[in-house]
Amino acid sequence: MEKKPVIAGAIAFLLFSLILCQAASATPWTPVEWKESGKLQDWIRDRNHDYVDDLIDRETGQITIIVDLNQCVINGEKSDIIRYLESVGTIRYVGEYLSFIIVGDVDVGSVPAIAARPDVAMVELATPGIWTQANAQAAKIEAGFYTPQTLQDRYQWRGLLNGTGVIIAFADTGVSTATETMYGISVAGGYDGFTSAAGNPQPTVTDDAQYHADWMTSWVFPAWGISPGARLFDIKIGSMQDGVDATAEMRAFEAIYANNNAWNINILTLMYSATAPTDGKDARSQLLNLLSSKGIVVVAGTGDNAAGTDVTYPGVASQVIGIAAADIRSTVDRSDDTAPFIVGPVVGGAAGRLESLKPELLIPTGESGTPASNSIATAQAAGLSALVLQFNPDLRDPGNKAAGSVKDLLLRSAEAKGTADTTLSYPQSSPSWDTQWGYGEVDAFNAIQHLSGTEQAGRADLTFVGFDGSSHPSSPWYYSHAVETQSERNGVNIQAGAGDRIFARIQNNGPQAVSSVRVNFGFYPFTAGIPKFYDIGSQIIPDLGPGNTTDVSIDWIPPDMPEGEDHGCLLVTIDYGYDTRYAGGSNFAQKNVRVASTGSPAVFTFRVENPLTSRARIHLDATTDATAWKVTLSENNFDMDPRDCARSITATVVPPGGLNPGTEALFFITAYATERGTDRPVDIGGVALKARVGGAVIPDVTIIVIIVVIVAIIFGVWYWLSRKRRKKPVVKPSR
């Protein structure tokens, strides 16, 4: 019987189809930080490492908590954690896209037992958020003091440039119908985080009928606002009496993620502050990064209106634009402005790490008759972002993953102030971030000048190029030749917990030289429809001339991943606001990888879930050009509900006999979902599996050495025989 070669190495790659990238996943996602050792390690609000929010230590009586889980949970009687939490409190909400449960009426004394459960990563206190309070001239939007260098002078602001085509979501108290009518606001839709009802919500009534969201809309949507052509998506997550409700807030964020193909929100605006600092590892910050990675520009306040305030949620989340207020002190001249409130960096963060450098952007507030206010600053930042997205629609296309470039544009074009409190040269060629001024005070005119190409300095088409010289995007695009790992270069799988390195190759197609370009590296495990959530970190390209390429790399340690979640995707983005092209996937590259153990190299494990909104029949189809190889799936057809946890599927690969060591084959497993009552299957994505025949593969250099040695031996034998033939024996005559 012929002996089959052993598959000594197997490298599996996750892929998403274009349809899948646009679909919403139904399965709760668990952040990588929550999975490591089953617990959230080194959170800034858990200094004693008991997996209980330090804020809870000061509480008495009954509280509302957020229980972060380290695995998928099903909301039903069959879930042990659901039954347990129902016994200690009242379940308010079960996360649909992030693995958390909000529980009310919990006795403080029960919290340590909850945290000790093996399926719990952390117990957070569900803290309420608090609302925070000539500006357009000082931002160089309106004509006047800075004429002619304003958007109104040069770009017909409020006429042609007014935010048309952009939808701005306000997650707040809800805007009253009276205010919407009075200001002539165009409402694109709405959502009530308290009732889960879609539609235009109304604020909780107060005696004076004054609502935070009503006042904030006055800075953006009316005829005198920054972006009167933009449309409002009204989301209610709090009230004037009680502030922001954590349950309503998180329910609303998940609803945005689930429905944004229909809602088409371009900007999410968060004009409030948490009451305690965090470092961005908490559940709510993770949800904001999830939304940002979907292509939504998230602008968020970084703290309260009080001097010396630490950076807080929501602006602490690494992917959002962290906003703070500048006080113009009733003048338009920016030279006497102050930064009165927020002081960075992120608590527990380092001034040498970009993700810790918050606040990021200061917005002028404090015109005559109005206060300096972080809420007003955040609202105005949303309005300005709408002008940017209108000016270049490619930036609001979620398929281009350009939210990071919008952020970079506003930071790069800002007027640096204060003194540099970091050694990082970003976004300028020399350090500029200041603990109070961030990267500077917004300069709307400078931002649009660069976006339009009127200002050419730094304008260039940055993109990726394959390490093999191939153009970007690769074919297929989810298998980028521009991203590699050290493990891949060594011909082995990525190993959980083992140090590795990621490489990306960037090319400047000109016309201008660029400097201080931010390249962001991220990783997310395979869960259908879930975009990037785990930031590995950012690297800065100091300089890159037109026509040149450069390699950027970063160290990382692949996380431990539970059984059935050994696939993941490396995502690298070029976050550069002065780019000339964002369309066609120019600024992001994906390399799909397998984080695997060494125990089963011929068996691949991947997960399948139903991203549709109703029960569906799932069919798995395997294809390959290597027709002599055989791939067998543990299941090919099965039914799934939208909320079912992802099903683990195994694929076993067997190669034909007689193949040389190192021979590889690539298999594509595509998933199709057919909703009940229809006969139209939908491509919901799949995985690519790459298998390699085992056995010793002799490197070229070794082969050359062997040949040289063989030749040397042959020559030596020939030389010895030649000498032997020449030497004749002397025969002496006998006597």
KELOTOR-620465 format. One record per atom (N, C-alpha, C): residue in one letter; z, y, x. Coordinates in steps of 0.2 Angstrom, whole numbers, plus 5000, padded with zeros to 4 digits. Layout:
<pts>
AZYX...
</pts>
This chain:
<pts>
M500049945004M500050005000M500050065004E499650115002E499650175006E500250215005K500450245011K501050285011K500950355009K501250385004K501150455002K501450505007P501150555009P501450605014P502050635010V502550655014V503150685011V503050765011I503250795005I503250865005I503850895008A503750915014A504350935018A504551005016G504151045014G504251115013G503951135006A504251175002A503951194995A504151264994I503651304993I503851374992I503551394985A503951414981A503751424974A503751504973F503251524969F503251594968F503151614960L503551664958L503551684951L502951724950L502651724944L502151764942L502251794935F502051854934F502051874927F501351894925S501151874919S500451904917S500551974915L500052014914L500052074911L500352084905I500252034900I500552034894I501252024894L501451984899L502151964899L502552034902C502252064907C502552124909C502752174904Q502352174899Q502452224893Q502852194888A503052134888A503452104883A504252114885A504652114879A505352114880A505652044880S506152034885S506451964885S506951964880A507151904878A507651894873A508251864876T508251844882T508851814885T509251864889P509951854888P510351904892P510251894900W510151944903W510051944910W510751954914T510851924919T511551924923T511351964930P511652024931P511552054938P511752004943V511352014949V511551974955V512251984957E512452044957E513152054959E513652014955W513552004949W514051974945W514051894946K513451874949K513451794950K513751774956E513851814961E514051794968E514751764967S514851704968S515551674968S515851674961G515351694956G515551694949G515951754947K516051804952K516451864950K516051924953L516251984950L515952044953L516352064959Q516152064965Q516552074971Q516452154973D517052184975D517052244978D516752304974W516952294967W516852354963W517352414965I517152474964I517552524966I518152534962R518152504956R518752514951R519052444951D519052404956D519452344956D519752334963R520152384965R520352384972R520852334974N521152304969N521652244970N521252174969H520652174968H520252114967H520452064963D520752084957D520952044952D520452034946Y519852064947Y519352064942Y519452094935V519952144936V520152184930V520052254932D519752294928D519652364929D520352394931D520352434936D521052464938D521252514932L520752544928L520952584923L521452554918I521352484917I521652444912I522452444914D522552444921D523252444923D523652494920R523352554918R523752614915R523752614908E523452564905E523452564897E524052514894T524152534888T524652494885T524352484878G524652434874G524452414867G523852384867Q523352404862Q522752364861Q522152414864I521652384867I521152424870I520452384868T519952424870T519252394869T519052384876I518752324877I518552304884I517752284884I517452284890I516852254891I516852194896V516752134893V516752074897V516152064900D516052064907D515452054911D515451974912L514951944910L514851874911L514451854917N514551794920N514151774925N513651724923Q513451714917Q512951664915Q512751694908C512251664905C511951674899C512451654893V512451694888V512951674882V512551674876I512651634872I512351634865I512851654860N512651704856N513051724851N513151674845G513651634845G513651584840G514251544841E514451494836E514951454837E514951404842K514351384845K514351344850K514551364857S514651434857S514851464864S515651464865D515851434870D516551434871D516851504872I516451544876I516751614877I516751654871I516251644866I516351684860I516951664856R517051594856R517651574852R518251594855Y518351594862Y518951614865Y519051694864L518551734865L518651804864L518751824857E518551784852E518751794845E519451784844S519751744848S520451724847S520951774850V520651824854V521051874857V520951944855G520351954851G520152014849G519652014844T519352074843T518752074838T518152094842I517652044842I516952054845I516552104842R516452164845R516052214843R515352214844Y515152184850Y514452174852Y514352124857V513752084856V513652034862V512952054865G512952064871G512352094874G511752044873E511152074872E510552034871E510152034877Y510152084882Y509752084888Y510152084894L510852104893L511252094899L511852054897S512152014901S512651964899S513351994899F513452024893F514152054892F514352054885I514952054884I515252054877I515752114876I515752154871I516252214870I516752184865V517352184867V517852164862V518352214861G518552224855G519052274853G519752244851D520252284850D520852254848D521152204852V521052214859V521352164864V522052194866D522552144866D523152164869D523052164877V523352224880V523252224887V523552164891G524052134888G524352074891G523852014892S523352014887S522851964887S522251964892V522252024895V521652034900V521651994906P522251984910P522151944916P521951874914A522151844908A521851774907A521151774905I520851834902I520151834901I519751844908A520051884912A519751894919A519751824923A520251784922A520351724926A519851664924R519451674918R519051624916R518451614921P518151554922P517651554927P516951584925D516851594918D516251624916D516351694915V516851724918V516951804917V516851834924A516451884925A516351914932A516851974933M516952004927M517452064927M517552084920V518152114920V518352144913V518452224914E517952264911E517952334911E518352364905L518652424906L518852464901L518252504898A518152494891A517652534888A517852604887T517752644892T517952714892T517452754888P517752804884P517252844880P516952894885G516352914884G516052974887G516253034884I516253094888I516453154885I515753204886W515653244881W515153294881W515253344886T514753374890T514753424895T514353484893Q514353554894Q514053614892Q513553644898A508954164904A508654174911A508454114915N508954044912N508853984916N508153964918A507653974913A506953954914A506653994919Q506854064920Q506654104925Q506854084932A507554064932A507854044939A507553984941A507253934936A506953874938A506253884940K505953944940K505253964941K504853934936I505053924930I504653904924I504353964921E504754014919E504554064915E504454124919A503954164917A503754224921A504254274921G504254314926G504754374927G504954384934F505554364936F505854384943F505454354948Y505154294947Y504754254952Y504054254951T503754294947T503054304946T502754324952P502154294954P501754254950P501854184952Q502454164955Q502554094957Q502954054951T502654054945T502954024940T502453984936L502753934932L502253894928L501953934923Q502253984920Q501954024915Q501354064918D501454094924D500954134927D500354094929R500454034932R499953994935R499653934931Y500053904926Y499853844923Y499953854915Q499953914913Q499953924905Q500553884902W501153884905W501653854902W501753874895R501953834890R502053844883R501353844879G500853854883G500153854880G499853784881L499553774887L499253714889L499853664891L500253694895L500753644899L501453654894N501553604890N502153614885N502453544884G502253494887G502553424886G502153384881T501553404879T501253364874T501053294876G501153244872G501053174873G501653144876V502253174877V502853144880V503353144875I503653084875I504253074870I504953074874I505353114872I506053124876I506553094871A506953044873A507453024869A508153064872F508453084866F509153114867F509653054865A510053024869A510552984867A511253024867D511453044861D511953094860D512253084853T512453144850T512853134844T512353124838G511753124839G511253134834G511053204832V510453214831V510253284829V510153294821S510453344819S510453354811S509753374809T509653344803T508953364800T508853444799A509453474798A509353544797A509153584804T509353554809T509153584816T508453564817E508253504816E507553484817E507153524813T507253534807T506853584803T506853654805M507453674807M507453744809M507053764815Y507153714820Y506753724826Y506053694826G505853664821G505153634821G505053584825I505553544826I505553484831I505153424828S504653404832S504253344830S504653284832V504853244827V505353184828V504853114828A504853084834A504453024835A504852964832G505452964831G505852904829G506552914830G506952864829G507652864831G508052804830Y508652794832Y509052734832Y509752754831D510152714827D510852724827D511252674830G511552684836G511852634840G512452604836F512752644831F513352614827F513152564822T512552574819T512352534813T511752484815S511452494821S510852454823S510252474819A510252524815A509752544811A509252594814A508552574814A508052614816A507952664811G507652724814G507552784809G507952844812N507852894809N508152964811N508952964809P509352954814P510052954812P510353024811Q510853034807Q511253094806Q511853094810P512153154813P512753154816P513353144811T513853114814T514553114810T514753184808V514853194802V514953264800V515653294803T515653354804T516253394807T516353454802D516953474802D517053534798D516653594799D516453604805D516053664807D515353654807A515153584806A514453564807A514053584813Q514453584819Q514253594825Q514153524829Y513553514832Y513453454835Y513153464842H513353424847H513153434854H512453424854A512153374851A511453364852A511053414849D511253454843D510953504840D510853564846W511353574849W511353634854W510853614860M510953554862M510553534868M509753534866T509553514860T508853514858T508553584859S509053634858S508753704858S508453724865W508653694870W508453704877W507753674878V507553624874V506953584876V506453594871F506553584864F506053564859F505753624855P506153684854P505853734850P505353774853A505053824850A504453864853A504753894859W505353914860W505653944866W505853894871G505853834870G506153784874G505653774880I505853724885I505553714891I504853674889S504953624884S504353584883S504253574875P504053624872P503953634865P503453584862G503053554866G502553504864G502753434864A503353424867A503653354867A503953334861R503953274860R504253244853R504953214855L505353214850L506053194851L506153124848F506453084852F506753014849F507453024849D507753024843D508453044842D508852974841I509352974846I509752914847I510452934846K510852904841K511552914840K511952864844I512452894848I512852844852I513552874852G513752924849G514352954849G514453014843S515053044843S515253094839S515553144842M515653204839M515953264842M516753244842Q516953204837Q517653194837Q517853144843D517453094844D517653034848D517253034855G516753074856G516353064862G515853004861V515752984867V515252924867V515552864866D515352824861D515552754860D515252704864A515552664868A515252614873A514852564869T515052544864T514752494860T514052514858A514052574854A513452604852A512952624857E513252644863E512852664869E512452604872M512852544873M512552494876M512052454871R512252454865R511752424860R511152464859A511152534860A510552574860A510152564866F510452554872F510052544878F509652484877E510052434875E509652364874E509052374869A509252414864A508652424859A508052454862I508252504866I507652534869I507252484873Y507652444877Y507252394881Y506852344877A507152324871A506852274867A506252304863N506252374861N505752404857N505252454860N505352464867N504952524869N504252514869N503952454868N503252454868N503052484861A503452484856A503352524850A503552594850W504152604853W504452674853W504152714858N503952684864N503552724869N503952784872I504552774873I505052824876I504852834883N504752894885N504552914892N505152934896I505552974893I506153004896I506752984892L507252964895L507952954892L508453004895T508753044891T509153094893T509953084891L510353084896L511053074895L511453134897M511753164892M512053234894M512853224893Y513153184896Y513853174896Y514053144902S514753134902S515053104908S515553054907A515653004911A516252954910A516852994912T517452964911T518052994912T518352974919A518052924922A518252894929A517652884933P517752884940P517152874944P517052794944T516352784946T516152714947T515652714953D515452654955D514952654961D514252624959G514152614952G513552594950G513452524949K513952484950K513952404949K514152384942D514452434938D514652424931D514052404927A514252384921A513752354916A513252414914R513552474912R513152524909R512652554914S512852554921S512452574926S511852524927Q512052464926Q511552414927Q510952414922L511252434916L510752434910L510252494911L510552554914L510052614915L509552594921N509752554926N509252534931N508752494928L508952454923L508452404920L507952454916L508152504913L507752544909L507252584914S507552604919S507152644924S506652604927S506752534928S506352494931S505752474926K505852484920K505352474915K504852534915G504952584919G504552644919G504752704915I505352704913I505652754909I506052804914V505852864914V506252914918V506852934915V507452914918V508152924916V508452984919V508553034916V508953094918V509653094916A510153104920A510853094918A511253134922G511753164918G512353204921G512753164926T513053194931T513453154936T514153174936G514353214931G515053224930G515253284925D515853294925D516153344920D516053414923N516153464918N516153534920N516853554923A516953534928A517653554932A517553554939A517853594942A517753604950A517953544953G517653524958G517853464962G517753394959T517353394954T517353324950T516953274954D517253214955D516853154958D516253134954V515753104957V515153084954V515353024949T515153024943T515352974938T514652954935Y514752904931Y514252874926Y514052934921P513452934919P512852894920P512452914926G512552974929G512152994935G512252954941V512752904941V512852864947V512352814948A512052794943A511652734943A511052744948S510952704952S510452714958S509752734956Q509552714951Q508852724949Q508752794945V509252814942V509152874938V509152944942I508952994939I508953064943I509653094941G510053094946G510753124945G510753194945I510953224939I510853294938I511553334939A511553394941A512153434941A511953504940A512453544937A512253614936A512353664942A511853704942A511953764947A512153824942D512553874944D512753924940D512353984943I511954014939I511554074941I511954144940R512554134937R513054194936R512654254933S512254234928S511954284923S511454324927T511154304933T510654334936T510054284937V509454304938V508854264939V508854244946D509054294951D508954284958D509354224960R508954174963R509354114965R509754114971S509654174975S510054174981S510854184980D511054204974D511754204974D512054144969D511654094968D511854044964D512354004967T512753964963T513353924966T513253854963A513553804966A513653734964A514353724962P514553734956P515253744954P515653674953F515253624951F515653564948F515653504952I515153474954I515153404956I515153394964V515553354967V515553344974V515453264975G514853254979G514753184981G515053174988P514853114991P514353064988P514753024983V514452964981V514752914976V515352894979V515852894975V516552864977V516452794980G516652784986G516652724989G515952714993G515452754992G514852754995G514852785002A514252775006A514252805012A513652855012A513852915016A513352965017A512752945021G512752885023G512152865027G511652815023R511852805016R511452765012R511152805006L510552805005L510152845000L510452844993E510652774991E510852764985E511552794983S511952814988S512552844988S512552924987L511952954989L511853024989L511753054982K512353064979K512353094972K512853154973P512753214969P512153224965P511553234968E510953234965E510353234968E509953304967L509953324961L509553384959L509953434955L510053494957L510353544953L509853594949I510053604943I509653644938I510053704936P509653764937P509953824935P510253834928T510853854927T511153864921T511653924921G511853944916G512354004916G512054074915E511454074911E511154134909E511654174905S511554244904S511954284900S512154254893G512754254892G512954224885G513054154885T512854114890T512954044890T513254014896P513653964895P514053934901P513553894906A513853894912A513553844917A513753774914S513353734914S513453664910S513053614913N513353554914N512953494916N512553464910S512753474904S512353454898S511753494898I511853564898I511253604898I510753584904A511053574910A510653564916A510253494915T510553444912T510253384911T509653384905A509853424900A509253434895A508653474898Q508853524902Q508253554905Q507853514910A508253474913A507853424918A507453374914A507653354908A507253314904A506553354902G506653414900G506053454898G505653464904L505853484910L505453484915L505053424917S505453364917S505153304918S504553294913A504653314907A504053304902A503453344904L503553404907L502953444909L502653404915V502953374919V502753334925V502253274922L502553234917L502253184914L501653204910Q501653264907Q501053284904Q500453294909F500653334914F500253354919F499853294922N500153244924N499853184926N500053124922P499653104917P499853044913P499952974916D499652974922D499852904926D500552894928L500952954928L501652944930L502052924924R501752924918R502152904912R501852834909D501352804913D501152734911D501652684914P501952644910P502452604913P502252554917G501552534917G501252484921G501152504928N501252574930N501252594936N501952604940K502452584936K503152584939K503252654943A503152714940A503152774944A503752814943A504252784939A504852834938A505152854945G505152814950G505452834956G505052884959S504352894958S503952944961S504053014957V504253004951V504453064947V505053094950K505553054951K506153074954K506053104961D505653074965D505453094972D505153164972L504653174967L504353234966L504853294965L505253284961L505753344959L506253354965L506453294969L506853304974L506553334980R505953314981R505553334987R505353414987S505153434981S504953504979S505553554978A506153524978A506753564977A506853614983E507253664982E507453714987E508053694990A508053664996A508653644999A509153695000K509853684999K510353735000K510953705003G511453745005G512053715008G511853695015T512353645017T512253615024T512153545024A511753515028A511653445028A512253405029D512453355024D513053315025D512853245026T512253235029T512053165030T511553165036T511453115039T511053105045T510353085043L510253065036L509653035034L509153095033S508553085035S508053135035S507553125029Y507853145023Y507453135017Y507753185012P507253215008P506553205007P506153245012Q506553285016Q506153325021Q506253295028S505853325033S505853295039S506453305043S506953335040S507653345043S508153335038P508753315039P509253305034P509353365030S509453355023S509553415018S510053405013W510253335012W510753325006W511453355008D511653395003D512353425003D512753394998T513453394999T513853364995T513953394988Q513753464988Q513753494981Q513053514979W512653524983W511953544981W511453494981G511653434983G511253374983G510653384987Y510053374985Y509453384989Y509153454987G509553494983G509353564982G509253584975E509053644974E508953674967E508253664965V508153644959V507453624956V506953684957D506353674959D505853724960D505253694956A505253714949A504753684945A504053704947F503953764950F503253794952F503053744958N503453734963N503253704969N503153624967A503453604962A503353534960A502653524957I502453574953I501753564949I501253584954Q501353634959Q500853654964Q500653584968H501153544970H500953484974H500653434969L500853434963L500553384959L499853394957S499753464957S499053484955S498553484961G498853474967G498453484973G498253554975T498553604972T498453674974T498853674981E499353644981E499753644988E499553574991Q499253574996Q498953514999Q499453485005A499953525007A500353495012A500753425010G500653375013G500953315011G500553275006R500053295003R499653264998R499253205001A499353144999A498953085002A499053024997D498552984998D498552924994D498852864998L499452854996L499852804999L499752744995T499752684999T499652624995T499852565000F499752504998F499952445002F499252415005V499352375010V498752345013V499052275016G498652225015G498852155016G498952145024F499452105026F499552085033F498952055036D498552025031D497951995033D497352045033G497452105032G496952155031G496652165024S496852125020S496552125013S496752195009S496352215005S496552275001S497052264996H497352314993H497852314988H497552344981P497752314976P498252254975P497852194976S498252144978S497952074980S497752044974S497351984975S497151944970S497451874970P497851854966P498151894960P498651944962W498751994958W499152054960W499852034961Y500151984958Y500851964958Y500951914965Y500451904969Y500551864975Y500251914981S500651964982S500452024986S500451994994H499852014997H499851995004H500152055008A500352105005A500652165009A501452155009V501752105007V502452095007V502552025010E502952015015E503151955018E503851945019T504151885020T504851875022T504851845029Q505351845032Q505451815039Q505351735038S505751715032S505651645030S504951625029E504551665026E503851645025E503551635031R503651685036R503251685042R503451625046N504151595045N504351535048N504151475045G503751485039G503551425035G504051385032V504651425030V505151385026V505351425020N505751395016N505951435010N506551485011I506551535007I507151575007I507751535006Q508351545009Q508951515008Q509451555006A509751545000A510351584997A510851585002G511051655003G511651665008G511451665015A510851655017A510651655024A510251715025G510451755030G510051815032G509351815033D508951865030D508251865030D508051935031R507351945031R507052005032R506452015028I506352075024I505752085020I505352135024F504652125024F504152165028F503652185022A503452255023A502952275019A502552325023R501852325022R501352365026R501152415021I501152475024I500952535020I500452575023Q499952595020Q499352635022Q499252705019N499152745024N498952815021N498252825021N497952835015N497252845015N497052915015G497552955016G497353035017G497353065011P497153135011P496853165017P497453195021Q498053205019Q498553235023Q499053185026A499353205032A499953175035A500553175030V500953125030V501553125026V502153115030S502753135028S503353125031S503953105026S504453075029S505053055025S504853025018V504452975019V504252935013V504752875011R504952875005R505452825003R505152765000V505352705003V505052645001V505652604999N505652584992N506252544989N506052474989F506552434991F506552364990F507052334985G506752294981G507252264976G507052184975F507552154971F507452084970F507652074963Y507352034959Y507652004953Y507451934952P507951894949P507751824947P507351814942F507051754941F506551744936F506851734929T506751784925T506851784918T506351824915A505951784910A505351814908A505451884905G505051934907G505052004905G505552044908I506052024912I506552064915I506252094921P506252164922P506052194928P506652204933K506452234938K506852244944K507552274942F508152234944F508752264943F509252264949Y509052234954Y509452224960Y509152264966D509452324968D509252354973D509452334980I508952314984I509152294991I509252354995G508852404994G508952464998G508352504999S508352555002S507752595004S507652605011Q507052615013Q506952635020Q506452695020I506552735025I506152795026I505652795031I504952805029I504452815034I504452885037P504652895043P504752965046P504053005046D503552975048D502853005048D502352955048L501752975044L501152925044L500552975043G500152965048G499553005048G498952975044P498453015042P497952995038P497552935041G497352885038G497052825041G497452775044N498152795045N498552745048N498952705044T499152645047T499652595043T500252595047T500852575043T501452555047T501852505043D502252465046D502652415044D503352435042V503552425037V504252445035V504652375033S505252375035S505652315034S506352325033I506652275030I507452285028I507752215028D508352215031D508752155030D509052145023W509052075022W509452065015W509651995016I510151975011I510451915011I510251885004P509851845003P509651814996P510251794993P510351804986P510951794983P511051724981D511651694979D511751634976D511451634969M511051584967M510851584960M511051524957P511251524950P511451464947P510851414946E511051354945E510551304944E510051324938G509351314940G508851334935G508651404936E508951444941E508751514942E508551524949D508151474952D508051484959D507351514961H507051544956H506451584957H506651664956G506251704960G506351774960G505751814963C505851874962C505251914964C505551974968L505151984974L505252044978L504852094976L505152154974L504752214972L504852264977V504252294979V504252354984V503852404981T504152464981T503852524978T503852584983I503252614983I503252684987I503352734982D503952764983D504252814978D504052884982Y503452914980Y503252974984Y502953014979G503253074978G503053124973G502353164974Y502153164981Y501553204982Y500953154983D501053094980D500453054980D499853074976T499253054978T498653074974T498453024969R498752964970R498552904965R499152864964Y499252854957Y499752804955Y499452754951A498852754948A498552704944A498352644947G498252594943G498052524946G498552494951G499152504950G499652474954G499652494961S499452554962S499352574969S500052574973N500552594969N501252604973N501752554972F501552494970F502052444970F501752374972A502152334975A501852264977A502452214975Q502252154973Q502652104972Q502552044976K503052014978K502951944982K503451894978N503151844975N503551804971N503851744976V504451734976V504751684980V505251634977R505451584980R505951544978R506551544982V507151554979V507751544983V507951474982A507951434987A508051364986A508551334991S508851274989S509251234993S508751184997T508951145001T508551105005T508551035002G508851024996G508950954994G508350924990S507950964987S507450934983S506750974985P506450964990P505851004992P505250994988A505250934985A504650914981A504750934974V505250954972V505450974965V505551044964F505151084959F505251154958F505651154951T506051204951T506451224945T506251294943F506051304937F505951374934F506151374927R506251434924R506451444918R505951474913V505951454907V505551474902V505951504896E505751554893E506051584887E505551614882N505751624876N505351654871N505451734871P504951774873P505051844873P504751874866L504551834862L504351864855L504951874851T504751904845T505351924840T505451864835S505151814835S505251754830S505251694834R505451634830R505351574833R504651554835A504551514840A503851504843A503851434846R503251404846R503151344849R502851364856I503151334862I503051354869I502651294871H502051314874H501651264878H501551284885L501651234889L501551244897L500951214899D500551244903D499851224905D499851234912A499751174916A499651174923A498951174926T498751214930T498151214933T498151224941T497651194944T497551204951T496851194954D496651214959D496051204962D496151134966A496751114968A496851054972A496950994967T496350974964T496350924959T496550854961A496550844968A496850774970A497650774970W497950834970W498650834969W498850824962K499450804961K499750784954K500350824953V500450864948V501050894946V501250874939T501850854938T502150834932T502750874930L502750904923L503250944921L503750904917S504350924917S504850884913S504750894905E504450954903E504250964896E503651004896N503150994891N502551034891N502551074884N502951044879N502951074872N503651074870F503851134867F504551134864F504551204860D505051204855D505151264851D505751304854M505751364853M506251414855M506351474850D506951494849D507151554846D507151604851P507051674848P507051724853P507751734857R508251714854R508951724857R509151664861D508751614861D508951554865D508951574873C509451544876C509551554883C508951514886A508651534892A508051514895A508151434896R507651404895R507551324896R507351314903S507751264906S507551244913S507051194913I506551204917I505951154917I505851134925T505751074926T505651054933T504951024933A504651044939A503951024941A503950984947T503650924947T503650874952T502950874955V502950884962V502250884965V502150824969V501550794969V501450734973V500750744976P500650744983P500050754986P499650684986P499050694987P498650634989P498750604996G498550544997G498650525004G498150545009G498350545015G497850555020G497750635022L498250675020L498250745021L498550755028N498350805031N498650825037N499250865036P499750865040P500350905040P500150975039G500551015035G500451085034G499951105029T499551055026T499051065020T499451085014E499251145011E499551175006E499151174999A499451174994A499151174987A499551224983L499151264979L499451314974L499351294967F499851294963F499851274956F500051334952F499751344946F499951394941F500151354935I500751374933I501051344926I501051404922T500651404917T500651464912T500951444905A501351494903A501651474896A501351514891Y501251484885Y500951514879Y501451504873A501551554869A501951554864A501551564857T501651524852T501351524846T501851534841E501851594837E502351604832E502251564826R502851544823R502751504817R502351534812G501851494809G501451524803G500851554806T500751554813T500151584816T499751524820D499151534822D498851494826D498551524832R498851584834R498651624839R499151624845P499051574850P499451574856P499451644860V500051664863V500051724867V500251704874D499951724879D500051714886D500751754887I501251714889I501851754890I502051744897G501651724902G501751724909G501851654911G502151644917G502251584920G502451584927V502351534931V502551524938V502051504942A502051514949A501551484953A501951444958L501751384959L502051334964L501651324970K501951334976K501551324982K501851264986A501551214987A501851154990A501451144997R501851115002R501551105008R501751035010V501250995013V501350935016V501750935022G502250885022G502650885028G502450855034G502850845039G502650815045G502650865050A502650845056A502650895062A501950935062V501950995062V501351035063V501351065070I500851045074I500851065081I500551125082P500951175084P500651245085P500051245090D499651295089D499051305093D499251305101V499751335102V499951345110V500151275112T500451235108T500751175110T500051125112I499651135107I498951095108I498651115115I498651175116I498251195122I498651165128V499351175128V499751145134V499651075134I499551035129I499450965129I498750945132I498250985130I497650975133I497650985141V497951045143V497951055150V498351005154V498850975151V499250925154V498850865155I498450845149I498050785149I497450795155V497150855155V496650865160V496950855167A497550885168A497850885174A497950815176I498250775172I498350705173I497650665175I497150675171I496550645173I496250665180F496350735181F496150755188F496550725193G497150715192G497550685197G497450615198V497250575193V497050505194V496450495197W495950545195W495250545199W495350555206Y495750605208Y495850625215Y496150565219W496650535216W497050485219W496550425221L496150405216L495650355216L495150365222S494950435222S494450455227S494650445234R495350465235R495650465241R495650385243K495850345239K495950275240K495250245242R494750265239R494050235241R493850255248R494050315250R493850345256R494150315262K494750295261K495250265266K495050185267K494750165272K494550095273K495050065277P495250005276P495749965280P495449945287V495849955292V495649935299V495749855300V495249815302V495349745303V495349735310K495949705313K495949695320K495749625321P495349615326P495149545328P495649495330S495649435328S496249395329S496149365336R496649355339R496649325346R496749255346
</pts>
